[in-house]
Amino acid sequence: MKFSELKLNEGLLDAISYMGYENATPIQEAAIPVILKNRDIIGCAQTGTGKTAAFVLPILHKLAAKEDTSTNTLIIVPTRELAVQIEQQIQGLSYFVSVGSKAIYGGGGGKDWQEEKEALQHGTDIIVATPGKLLSHIKLGYVDFSKLEHLILDEADRMLDMGFADDLNTIFKALPAKRQNIFFSATMASGIRKLAHNYLHQPFEINLALSKPAEGVKQLAYLAFDEQKNKLLDLLLQEDQRKNYERIILFTSTKSKVSDIVRFFKRQGYKAKGISSNLEQDEREEVLRGFRSGRIPLLVATDVMSRGIDIKEINLVINYDCPGDAEDYVHRVGRTARANTEGEAITLINPKDMRRFAKIETLIGYEVPKSPLPESLGAAPEWSVPVKKKKSYSNKKKRPFKKKPNQKNS
């Protein structure tokens, strides 16, 4: 379906055309008409499907004729990076319509706090916020959501995983009861279902099947002990086909590992930077700008950061640790080989991660090739996925048979 068929504001269509888009993605085609009808939505769609525009475009269409500056729409997201990313997309799509927006997230200074306070107190059309920072403002009593009409939760599953359930419930109590609710999540776990049941009214459900990694992604896996991983990556990055890669992103499980990996790469002469919640917001934004521009070709990030980083033209994705959630593998790998280009994804699997990777292969429907380790690194662990043993009740003591008082011997 073409965007012109969705009956959107002419200024929005001009902005969409200016950005080079013509056809709506499946999530946009499904969600936009429903949001325009003011129905609640619970949608399951992964990163990279055009989900942000699916909820931003119909909201901007509604706001195009709005005259006052009251806060009309609240978008809640799990990370600072995603808040900034969505607010930037709002600015781009609203270029030809008069709509204001403000991103609110932690890590700023006194000036940032004052600007956020003014936006929340006096109103701006769209607020994009992380739960913790928004709640800090709400508790001080000056936030005015009295005219709010739309509540959007993006990546609701990630917010629950990060422990924001109580914060979300507190925020919802500060909002008008009558509003349109739009919840998007990459997975439809039981916690999301419960949240939707409590706050959504007869929601329209959108479930897009999790897409498989693009055909242009060359996937490889290496079985390696933890102490072999750094040396293995050094050897792989020295191979001719990877020497000219402009953007490589490596995902790992903890903040401490980010620092250790970056130090190793720097000792080997690579221009590497790490990004995690340990950095101040302005430092994180500077790192991302350097990565986007190509000044920093190698970015090391934590799992928590993975969904908040939306950068195109990534040549190689490295899973230093196997993702805990099989669907996160598809999200990560989907950051390369976009728009029919080619890319590469390499996963390092230690013995503890073998069961996790087997679940990934079950999800995507095929086995990822396992490449042998270079001989100089020594022997690799053998592929072995232990089968969970079923509980056995054979050793339980049997209860003695007791005859009922009126029971006769046969």
N, C-alpha and C positions, 0 to 999 in steps of 0.2 A: 504494500500500500504506500502511495506517495503521501508526504506530509500535507500536500495541498488538499487531499481528500478528507483530512481530519477536522476541517472547519475551524482552524486556529486563526487568531488575530493576524492581520496582514503584516504588522511589524515583526511578529515572531517568525512568520514564514520568510520574511526578508533576511532576518538574522540566520535562520537555518540554511537558507540558500547561500548566504555570504560565507558560512562556515564549510560549505561544500557538501552538504547532505541533501539528499533528495527522497530516499525511501526510508520509511520507519522500520525499526527492528521489531521482531515479534512481541517483545514486552511492551514496546511503545504502542504498537497497533492494538494490543489487548487492553492496556491500562488507560490510555488517554481518553477514549470515549466514556469509560466508566467513571473516571474522576470528574469529567465535565458534567456528568449527571448527578454529582454530589453523593455517590454511594461510597460506603466504607469498602476498603480493599485489604485483603491479606495476600501478598504475592511472594512467590518463591522464585527468585531469579539470581543468578550469580553475577559477580563483577565482570564487566566487559560486555554486557548484553545491551547497554544503552539504558539501564535502569534509572539513572539520575534524570535524564531528559524525559523519561516516561512520567515522572511525577512533577518535574519542574515546569515543563511546557504547559500543561493544563492549568496549573496554579497561576502562572504568568498571564495566561489568557484571561482568567477570571479577574486578575488584579489590574489589567490594562486600563479599565475604566474607573478604577477606584480613585476617589478624590482626597480622602484624608490620609494621614500618616500613621494611623494606629497599626499595631502589630496584628497582622492577619493570619500569618502562617508560621508555625514553629517546626523546624526540621531538627530532629535529634539524631546524632551519630556517635559512634564509639570513640573516634580518635580525632586529634587536632588536624592531622593531615587530611582526613576525609572532609572535615568541616571546611577547611581552606579550599579544597578541590571543588566541593559543591558550590561554595559561594562564588568562586571564579567562573564556574559554568553558568550560574545564574546571571552574573554580570555580562557574560558573552551573549547569552540567549535574550537578555532584556535590553540589548543595545539600542533597539529602535522603539522601546516602550518605556514609560516612566515608572519604574519599580525600584525601590530601594531594598538593600539587604545588608546584613551584618553577621559576621562569623564571631562566635564567642567560644573561647577555649582557654585552657590553663596555660601557664608559662609566661604570660606577659607581665609588664610592669604597671606602675601606677597610672600612666597615661592610657594604656590599653583598658584598664579597669574603668576609668572615667568615661571613655568612649562607649564601652559596653553598657555602663549604667545609663547613659543618656539615651541610647537606642532602646533599652528595655523600659525605661521610665516614660519617655516621651513618644516612643513608637517608631518602628520602621517596618516596612511591609513584610519582609521575610527575615526571621532569625534562624541561623544555623548554629547549633550549639552542641557541645559535649555535656553529658549529664552532670558531672561534678561541678563544673564551673557555673552552669546555669543555676544549679541548686544553691550555690553560694550567694548568688544575687537574689534569688527568691527569698531566702531566709532573712534578708535585710529589709524586706517589706515594701520596696518601691517598684517592683516589677508589675507592669500593667498588661495583663492578658485578657482584659474584659471583653474585647472585641475580636478575640481569636476565633477563626472559623476552620482552620485546617491544622491537624497534627500529623506529622510524618515521622515515622521511625525507619531509618535506613540501617541495614545490617543489624537487625534486632537480635539475631542469634549471637553475634559477637558481643553485643552489649550484655546479654545474660551471662555469657561465658566469662566476661570480665568483672562480673559481680555487681552490675548496676541495677539489678531488679528493684531493690528498695528505693534507690534514687528515682527511678522511673515512676514508681507508684506515688512517691511524694510529689513529683512534678505534675503528674496527671491530676492530682487533687487541687492544684492551683489553677487549673484551666477550666473554661466554661464547659458545662456538661454537654451542651448541644454544640457539636462540631463534627467535621468530617475527619475520619481517622484512616490513615494509609500506612500500613505496615509492610515493609519489605524485608526479606530474610533470604540468606543463601540456602538455608536448610529449614525444614519444618519440624523441628524437634518438639517434644511434648511441652516444654516451657513456653515456646512461641504460641502453641495452640491454646494454652491456658491464658496467656496474656491477651490473645485475641478474643477469647471467650468473655473475659472480664470487661473489655473496653470497646469492642467493635459491635456495631448493630447490623445484623444480617449481612455480613461482609461478602462481597464478590471475591471468589478465590481465583487466583492465577497461579498455575503451576507449570513452569517451563522445565522440562527435563534437563538435568545437568548435562551440558554438552561435553563431548569428548575432546581431548587435546586436538588442536588443528593438525591437518595432515602435513603441514609444513614444518612441524616440530619434530626434530630428530631426538628421540628419547634414548638415553643410556643410563645404566645403573652399574655401580661398582660395589662389590662386597669388600668392605675394608674395616679393620679395627680402628678405633678412634685415633690411636697414635700414628696411623698411616695416612690419615686424611689430608693433612696439610701438605705433605710431600707429594702425595698423589695429585692434588690440585695444581701444585707448582709445575709438575711435569706436563699435565694436560694443557695448561695455559701457555706453555712454551711451544706446543705443536703448531706447525705452520698455519693450519686453517683457523686458528684462534688468535694469532698474533695481531690481526687487524680489527678485532672486535672493539667496537666503540663503547658499548654499554653491557656490563655484566652485573647481575644482581645475585647475591648469595643470601639465602635464608637460613638462619640458625635458631636454636630453641631458647637461648638465654642471653641476657644482657652481658654477662661476664664473658661468654664465648665471643660476642661481637668484638670486644676489645682485644682478646687474645688472637683472633683470626686477623684483624686489621694489623696488629703489630707484626705478625708473621709475614704477611704480604708486603708490608713496608720494608722489612729486612731483606726481602727478595727483590726489592726494586720496583714494586708495583705502586701505582697511584691509587690507593684505596682509602675509603672513608667508611666509618660505621655510623649507623643511625639507630637510636633507641630512645626510650623515655628518659635516659640519663641526661640527654642533651636539653638545653633550654630551647624554647620554640624557635627563636631567631636563628640559633645554630642549626637546628634541624632543617629549617627552610633554606638556609645557605647551602647545606649539603645537597639537598634535593635540586636546587638550582644548578649546582656544579655538575650533578649527575645528568640532568636534562641536557645541559649544554655540551657535555662530553669532556669537560675539564677533569671530572672524576670518573674514570672509566669503570671502576670496580666499587660497587656499593655492597656493604654487609649490613643486613637488617634482621631484626627479630621477627618471630611469628606475629606478634601483636601489631607490628607495623605493616605486615604484608598486604592487607586489604586497603590500607590508606595510601599506598603508593601507586599512582596511575601514570606511568610513563611509557610512551610508545617507543618502538624501534629498539627493543632490548634484544641483543644478539644471543645471550646465554643466560639461562636461569640455573642456579646451582642449589640443590637441596643438601646443605651440609648435614642436616639432620632430617630424618624422614618425618613428614608432617604427621601430627597426632590424629588428624581427621583426614580421611581419604579424600573428601571433597576439596580440602585445602590444596591438595596436590594439583587438581585441575585448575583451581584459581591461579596458583603460582605459575604453572606451565603455560597458562593462557596469556601470560604477560609477554611472551615472545611469539614470533610468527603471526603477528596480527596483519589484517588486511592482505591476506594471500601472500605474505612474505615467508621467508624461511627463518628458522631459529633452532636453538638447541637447548635441551634440558638434561642435566646430569644429576643423578641422585646417589649419594653415598650411604650405604646401608651397613650398619654394624649388626652384630648378632641380635641385639635387643630389638632392633627395628625391623627384623625380617617379617614378623607377623603383620606389622603395620603395612609394609609394602605389599604383602600378599593381598591385603584388603583393598589397596589401591588398584592392583591388577584386576581384582574381581569387579571393582566399580567401573573401570574403563573398558573391560571386556577383552583384554589381551595381555600377554606377558611382555614386559619391557626387556629388551636385550640386556644380558649381564656381560659386561666386558671384563676380560682378565686383567689383573693388576700387573703393572710392569714388574719384571723379575727382580729389579733392584730393591723393591719394597718388601720382598719376602712373601711368605705364604699368606693367602687371603682366607678369611673364614669361609666355611662351607655353607651353602644355602640349605637351611633347615627351618621349616616352619612347624613347631610343635603343635600337636593337636590337643585341644583342651580336653582333659579327662572328665568324663561324666561322674557325678557323685555315685559312689557305691554304697549300698545299704546292706550288703551281705554280712558285715561285721556287727550290725546292730543286734543287740540282744532281743530275742523274741519274747514277747510277753507270754507268761504262762497262761494256758487255756483254763478258763474258769467256767465251770458249769453253772448255768442259771439254776436257781433253787428248784424250779419245776421241771428241769430237764432230766430225762431218764436215759439210762445207758441203752444203746442200741443193741 
